[in-house]
Amino acid sequence: MPAIRTPRTTLRGVAAAAALPLLIGALASCGYGSQAEKAEDKQANAATGGKKLSAPEVRIGYFPNLTHATALVGLQEGLIQKELGGTAIKPQSFNAGPSEIEALNGGSLDIGFIGPSPSINGYVKSKGSNLRIISGSASGGVKLVVNPDKIKTLDDLKGKKIATPQKGNTQDVAFLNWIAEKGWTVDPESGKGDVSVVRTDNKVTPDAFKQGSIDGAWVPEPTASKLVSDGGSVLLDETSLWPDKKFVITNVIVSQKFLKAHPDVVEAVLQGTVKTNEWINANPDKAKASANAKLAADGGKPLDAKIIDPAWSSILVTDDPLAATLQKQADSAVKSKLIEQPDLAGIYDLTLLNKVLKAAGKPEVSDAGLGAK
């Protein structure tokens, strides 16, 4: 099993675009707004006795996906909480990006780990007033897994039923864009067309696959490896679609209101994420076990080695938001007719991240000209 490794501050294992989820036994991930109560209690207890920052608590959202390894390990090991002192973390688990954006827009979430497509959508819908991307978190870890008895080549996808986690999420956009590049047509709202795109919660996807109600899925890890363990075959790794084999799959975003009111809390969270990525790089096997423990704590059952080992090795964790790839993903969403051409100027604010990186003796990262003025 290859260990996860990192160039720079990134952890490299290996993974096109798009806004996802984990298995708990049969991949039971939490739904919109559901809180990981045990983790919340643990974080609150850890915060007692320390000096509070400008906010008594910070509400952090994440998905029970290995593409959210920074969040899983950072919460499990207390590395983020340590930087926050007496300010408690209130964690919330989501199935996919659009739901998390709803929570951020609704004021029930302060900071979130999320994919690029919902980040873009949330920014555009609020006319640039609601969120900022403040850090990267991961690249890769997304695959197209199919039933090898029904699908042997990419051309065989025509006429088949393929699942994505949620309409408009990062994987959904990536798959719709890939379909368009094949010259096929799919209605982005209904998912009907030359390929049937079936929006399916990741906790349901493995059973749907085993029952034959879907023929494959374009999904993040560890869902992809779960499908492989159930007899599926990897037909495409999204990493192969990108020139440098890297693309943003997970960002860290923040409510602009929270950022303005509590910059010290946001900076502390970023100190925690940077230290978490560094720890993952230095301790890949321990980090994998930690992520699995967090998944078990949230859902009641750890992943089997045959699932977590290949899943873990396909993910690159990184502080770098890989901002240059964000515009390409936005263009994919436009091509898929899910959004109008967006103006992404100002979507990034990497000021605090670069402050943290500089203090840690690490290279600063670029916003590719899309930074807040």
JOBEL-V385536 format. One line per field, one symbol per residue. ss: DSSP state (H for helix, E for strand, L for the rest). phi: phi as a letter, one per 40 degrees, with the letter a starting at -180 (. if undefined). burial: 1 if it has 24 or more other ideal C-beta (glycine too) atoms within 12 Angstrom, else 0. A space follows every 50 residues. Layout:
ss->???
phi->???
burial->???
This chain:
ss->LLLLELLLLLEELLLLLLLLLLLLLLLLLLLLLLELHHHHHHHHHHHLLL LLLLLLEEEEEEELLHHHHHHHHHHHLLHHHHHHLLLEEEEEEELLHHHH HHHHHHLLLLEEEELHHHHHHHHHHLLLLLEEEEEEEEEELEEEEEELLL LLLHHHHLLLEEEELLLLLHHHHHHHHHHHHLLLLELLLLLLELLEEEEL LHHHHHHHHHHLLLLEEEEELLHHHHHHHLLEEEEEEHHHHLLLLLLEEE EEEEEHHHHHHLHHHHHHHHHHHHHHHHHHHHLHHHHHHHHHHHHHHHHL LLLLHHHHHHHHLLEEELLLLLLHHHHHHHHHHHHLLLLLLLLLLLLELL HHHHHHHHHLLLLLLLLLLLELL
phi->.cccbbcgccbbbii.ahb.hbbbgcgccccdgcbcccccccccccccgc ccccbcabcbbabcbccbddcdcccccgcccdccgccccbcbbbcaddcc cdccccgbabbacaccccccdcccccfgbbbbcbacaabggbacbbcccb bbbcccccgcbbcbcadgccccccccccccccgcbaccccgcicbccbcb ddccddcccccgcbciabacccddcccccchcbccabddccbdcgbacbb bbbacdcccccbccccccccdccccccccdccbdccccccccccccccbg acccdcccccccccbbcacccfdcccccccccccccgcacdcccdgcbbc dcccccccccgbccbbcfgbccc
burial->00011101111111111111111101111111111100110111011000 00101011111111111111111111111111111111111111111111 11111001111111111111111101010111111111111111111000 10010010011111111111111111111100010101001010111111 11111111100001111111111111111101111111101100011111 11111101100111111111111111111110110011111111111110 01100011111111111111111111111111111101100101011111 11111110000101101101110
